Amino acid sequence: MDGNAPRDGLTPKVIPLEAGPGGRQRLLKGAPETAGMRSGMVVLPPGASVGRHDTGAHEEQLLILEGEGELRVEGSEPLPIAAGVAAYCPPHSLHDVVNTGSKALRYIYVVADAR
């Protein structure tokens, strides 16, 4: 097999970043599009939050593109996040992302199975 050929029916792609209604955009939706990874972009206006949620048996990485805010994970102190940083949320963690700044908070999330 050619080292550059797609494997398992998965194909390379480029996805424009264009948040839709509600400031959200799914980028990768998991199988069969990927081997299991999911991702998306979120744009939160000042004072808004994504809402408390738990990604279950999946770990989550946030890549902050613009703005500032906090990653709030139950049982931990809020973690400041800002453009140019990556944040990690372990599996089975109830968490929220809150825009604490005066401009939009824009970030990419990547969720993967934590096996």
N, C-alpha and C positions, 0 to 999 in steps of 0.2 A: 504494500500500500504506500502511495506517495505520502511523504511527511506533511504535505500541505493539503491533502485531500480531507474533506469533511468525514467525520467518524459517526457511526451509529445513526446515519440519516440526518444529523445536525448540520446546519449550514451557517457560515459566517454572515453577518449582516451589519448594517449601519442604520441607526434609528435616530431621526432628528428629535431634538428636545423641544417639545411644544406642549406645555401644560394646557389641558382642556378645561372644561367646566369644573368648578370647585377647586381649581389649582392643582389637579392631579393628572398624571399620565402613567399608564402602565408601559413598561419598556419590554421586559421579558416575562412571559406568563407561565413558565415552567414547562413540563413535558406536555406534548412532544416537541415543543419549540426548543427546549433546552434539556439537559440531563436532569434538571430539577431546580435550578436556580430561578428565582423570580426577582424582578427589580422594577423600579418606577421612579418618577420624579414627583415631588410635592412642592408647592409654593404656598406658604402661609402668610397672610397679611399680619401686620403688627397686632399683638395681643391674642392671636388665634392659636389653637392647638390642633394637633392631628386627632386627638382623642385617645384615651387609655385603651390599650389593647395588649394582647399576648400573642406572640408568634408561635406558641406551642413548642414543639420539638425542633424549632428552627432558630438559628442564630441570625442576627441582623447587623449589617454595617450601614452607617450613614456617611455620606460624602457631602460635606457642606460646601455649596457653591457660592452663595451670597447670603448676607445678613448675619444675624446672631440670635441665639436662643438658649434653651436648656433641654437636655435629655434627662427626663425624670423617670427613674427606675425605682419601683416599689422596694423599700428597705435600704435605699442608698441616698446619699446627698445628691441634689441636682448637679449635673455636669454641664458646665458652660460649653457651648458649641458656637463656632463662628466660621466664616468663609476660610477655606484653606485647611480645615481639619477633617479627620475621619473619626467617627465614634463607633463603639461596639456595644451591642446589647446581647447578653447571653440568652440561651434558650430558656423557656418557661419563666420569663420575666415580664410582669405587668409593667408597661412603660408608656410614656407619652413624650411628644416633642412639642415645645411651646416656643412661640416667637416672642422674645422679651425685648426686641429691638424696635426701632422706629421705621424700619424699611422691611420689605418682604424678605422672608427666610426661604431660600430655595435650596433643596437638597435632593440627592439621589439615595434611594434605599436599595440594598441588595440583601435578599433573604435566601438562605441555603439550609438544607437538611443538616442537622448537627450530629449525624451518626459518626 
